[in-house]
Amino acid sequence: MRLTRFTDVALRVLMRLAVVENEDPPTTREVAATMQVPYSHAAKVVARLQHLGLVEARRGRGGGLALTPAGRSTSIGGLVRELEGPGDVVECEGATPCPLRSDCRLRHALRAASEAFYVSLDPLTVSELVSSPTGPLLIGISSGPPSDA
């Protein structure tokens, strides 16, 4: 199973916001630079996380991004399910449907394996993902290359 880039970025954004709560709230542009993703992609991710109630975005002076209490305690499995959307691991119904699709054991086995993947992520929260040693590493990530000044 492979997660989409969108889901990967969303998880990393949430983790980053979880470790900067006692600092000035970062902007989407700053988070994008820190996570080394294009700003436009990060902006789409932040908009979706905001829509899900996991991130709060404030504009203007003193604005920035903040993790909501729901964002801190959200189930990683539930979030990944939401972001990845429904669907099978393999495409059986595409432009040229597989002739085995109605009674294929592989399709059912892959569906069960996919659900087991999500179930293993269900108990994890964003807070748990940033506990040591990951949190301190995230705090140490800068938004760009070190300056020579």
SULWO-V373651 format. One record per backbone hydrogen bond with DSSP energy under -1.0 kcal/mol. CO is the residue of the C=O (numbers start at 0). NH is the residue of the N-H. If there is no record, write none. Layout:
co:CO nh:NH
co:CO nh:NH
This chain:
co:3 nh:7
co:4 nh:8
co:5 nh:9
co:6 nh:10
co:7 nh:11
co:8 nh:12
co:9 nh:13
co:10 nh:14
co:11 nh:15
co:12 nh:16
co:13 nh:17
co:19 nh:22
co:25 nh:64
co:26 nh:30
co:27 nh:31
co:28 nh:32
co:29 nh:33
co:30 nh:34
co:31 nh:36
co:37 nh:41
co:38 nh:42
co:39 nh:43
co:40 nh:44
co:41 nh:45
co:42 nh:46
co:43 nh:47
co:44 nh:48
co:45 nh:49
co:46 nh:50
co:47 nh:51
co:48 nh:53
co:48 nh:54
co:49 nh:52
co:53 nh:67
co:55 nh:65
co:57 nh:63
co:59 nh:62
co:63 nh:57
co:65 nh:55
co:67 nh:71
co:68 nh:72
co:71 nh:126
co:74 nh:78
co:75 nh:79
co:76 nh:80
co:77 nh:81
co:78 nh:82
co:79 nh:83
co:80 nh:84
co:91 nh:97
co:97 nh:100
co:99 nh:102
co:103 nh:107
co:104 nh:108
co:105 nh:109
co:106 nh:110
co:107 nh:111
co:108 nh:112
co:109 nh:113
co:110 nh:114
co:111 nh:115
co:112 nh:116
co:113 nh:117
co:114 nh:118
co:115 nh:119
co:117 nh:121
co:120 nh:76
co:120 nh:123
co:123 nh:75
co:124 nh:128
co:125 nh:129
co:127 nh:130
co:130 nh:133
co:132 nh:136
co:133 nh:137
co:134 nh:138
co:135 nh:139
